[in-house]
Amino acid sequence: MLVKPSGTRCKAAAAAAQPFIRVRTRRLQRMRVSASANSRLIALDFDGVVCDSVGESSLSAFKAAAIQWPEIFKTPEAEAVKPQLVEQMRAVRPVVETGYENVVQIRCLYEGTSVDEMLQSWHVLLPKKMDEWQLDRSEVRPGSCIHCPVMSAARTPL
């Protein structure tokens, strides 16, 4: 059975070929494929190629941040800069490894961290901010936020 980076099973590809794929999500995704010489494997990742999810993930991050920190993000000031934050999120997308980081990124941007700083030192900045804000990774993931289903909420106004 094939496993996509998100952890969901890809039944169509598994039916076409029975290789073993091991996926690790770090800076670069590395895959090890074992298959017979006769089988063919086609692996597709459409995010960023056919579909551009940065807008939705950025809006989801904003909504998750509003749940996590309502005193910061449920304010007229935060709403006024939301379009600018979403655009900055597009610029820092290359350093995101998993979805929860979007929530931390949007707060960093709101508090004045520059795009350049995030691009240069995100690997250092992320754990520092997680510790500073006393965050647990499971509590800040858009789409599986413990408070509500944020991804579906991204399509409707708060």
C-alpha positions as CSV (number, residue, x, y, z in Angstrom):
1,M,0.0,0.0,0.0
2,L,1.2,3.5,-0.8
3,V,1.3,6.3,1.8
4,K,1.2,9.9,0.8
5,P,3.1,12.4,3.0
6,S,-0.1,13.4,4.7
7,G,-0.5,9.9,5.9
8,T,-3.6,9.1,3.9
9,R,-3.8,5.9,1.9
10,C,-3.7,6.1,-1.9
11,K,-5.8,3.1,-3.0
12,A,-5.7,3.8,-6.7
13,A,-1.9,3.7,-6.8
14,A,-1.8,0.7,-4.5
15,A,-4.0,-1.2,-6.9
16,A,-1.7,-0.3,-9.9
17,A,1.5,-1.3,-8.2
18,Q,2.3,-3.0,-4.9
19,P,5.6,-1.3,-3.9
20,F,6.5,-0.3,-0.5
21,I,7.0,3.4,0.1
22,R,8.3,5.0,3.1
23,V,7.8,8.7,3.4
24,R,9.5,11.0,5.9
25,T,8.5,14.6,6.1
26,R,11.5,16.8,6.9
27,R,13.1,19.5,4.8
28,L,13.0,17.2,1.7
29,Q,10.8,14.2,1.5
30,R,12.8,11.1,1.0
31,M,11.1,8.0,-0.5
32,R,12.4,4.5,-0.6
33,V,10.6,2.3,-3.2
34,S,10.9,-1.4,-3.5
35,A,9.1,-2.8,-6.5
36,S,9.6,-5.5,-9.1
37,A,11.2,-4.4,-12.4
38,N,7.9,-5.0,-14.1
39,S,5.8,-2.7,-12.0
40,R,5.3,1.0,-12.5
41,L,4.9,3.6,-9.9
42,I,3.4,7.1,-10.4
43,A,3.5,9.4,-7.4
44,L,1.8,12.8,-7.7
45,D,1.8,15.7,-5.3
46,F,-0.5,18.4,-6.6
47,D,-0.2,20.9,-3.8
48,G,1.7,23.8,-5.3
49,V,1.5,22.4,-8.8
50,V,-2.1,22.0,-9.8
51,C,-3.7,23.6,-6.8
52,D,-2.3,26.4,-4.7
53,S,-3.4,25.8,-1.1
54,V,-1.3,28.6,0.5
55,G,-4.3,31.0,0.6
56,E,-6.5,28.5,2.3
57,S,-3.8,27.3,4.7
58,S,-3.0,31.0,5.6
59,L,-6.7,31.8,6.3
60,S,-6.9,28.6,8.3
61,A,-3.9,29.6,10.3
62,F,-5.5,33.0,10.9
63,K,-8.7,31.4,12.1
64,A,-6.8,28.9,14.3
65,A,-4.7,31.8,15.7
66,A,-8.0,33.6,16.5
67,I,-9.1,30.6,18.5
68,Q,-5.7,30.2,20.2
69,W,-5.2,33.9,20.9
70,P,-8.6,35.7,20.6
71,E,-7.2,38.8,22.4
72,I,-4.7,39.2,19.6
73,F,-6.5,38.0,16.4
74,K,-10.1,38.7,17.1
75,T,-9.5,42.4,17.0
76,P,-10.1,45.1,14.4
77,E,-6.4,45.7,14.1
78,A,-5.7,42.0,13.2
79,E,-8.5,42.0,10.7
80,A,-7.2,45.1,9.1
81,V,-3.8,43.4,8.4
82,K,-5.2,40.0,7.5
83,P,-4.6,40.5,3.7
84,Q,-1.0,41.6,4.3
85,L,-0.4,38.6,6.6
86,V,-1.8,36.2,4.1
87,E,0.5,37.6,1.4
88,Q,3.5,37.3,3.8
89,M,2.5,33.7,4.5
90,R,2.9,33.0,0.8
91,A,6.5,34.2,1.0
92,V,7.4,32.1,4.1
93,R,5.6,28.9,2.8
94,P,8.9,27.2,1.7
95,V,10.0,26.7,5.3
96,V,6.8,25.1,6.5
97,E,7.1,21.3,7.1
98,T,3.8,20.6,8.8
99,G,0.5,22.5,9.1
100,Y,0.8,23.6,12.7
101,E,3.7,25.8,11.8
102,N,1.4,28.1,9.8
103,V,-0.3,29.2,13.1
104,V,3.0,30.0,14.7
105,Q,4.2,31.8,11.6
106,I,1.1,34.0,11.3
107,R,1.6,35.2,14.9
108,C,5.3,35.8,14.3
109,L,4.4,37.9,11.3
110,Y,1.7,39.8,13.1
111,E,4.2,40.6,15.9
112,G,6.7,41.9,13.4
113,T,9.1,39.1,12.6
114,S,10.3,39.8,9.0
115,V,9.8,37.4,6.1
116,D,13.6,37.3,5.6
117,E,14.2,36.4,9.3
118,M,11.7,33.6,9.0
119,L,13.2,32.3,5.8
120,Q,16.7,32.4,7.2
121,S,16.1,31.0,10.7
122,W,12.7,29.3,11.0
123,H,14.3,26.1,12.3
124,V,15.6,28.1,15.3
125,L,12.6,30.5,15.6
126,L,9.9,27.8,15.7
127,P,11.0,26.0,18.9
128,K,11.8,29.3,20.5
129,K,8.3,30.7,19.9
130,M,6.6,27.4,20.8
131,D,8.4,27.5,24.2
132,E,7.8,31.3,24.7
133,W,4.1,30.9,24.0
134,Q,3.8,27.6,25.8
135,L,2.4,25.8,22.8
136,D,1.8,22.1,22.3
137,R,2.0,21.1,18.7
138,S,-1.3,19.2,18.9
139,E,-3.2,22.3,20.0
140,V,-2.2,24.6,17.1
141,R,-2.7,22.5,14.0
142,P,-5.1,24.0,11.5
143,G,-7.7,21.4,10.5
144,S,-7.3,19.3,13.6
145,C,-7.4,22.1,16.2
146,I,-8.7,20.7,19.5
147,H,-11.2,23.6,19.6
148,C,-13.0,23.2,16.3
149,P,-12.6,22.1,12.6
150,V,-10.7,25.1,11.3
151,M,-10.2,23.9,7.8
152,S,-13.9,23.9,7.0
153,A,-14.3,27.1,8.9
154,A,-11.7,28.7,6.6
155,R,-14.4,28.8,3.9
156,T,-16.8,30.8,6.0
157,P,-16.4,34.1,7.9
158,L,-15.9,34.0,11.7
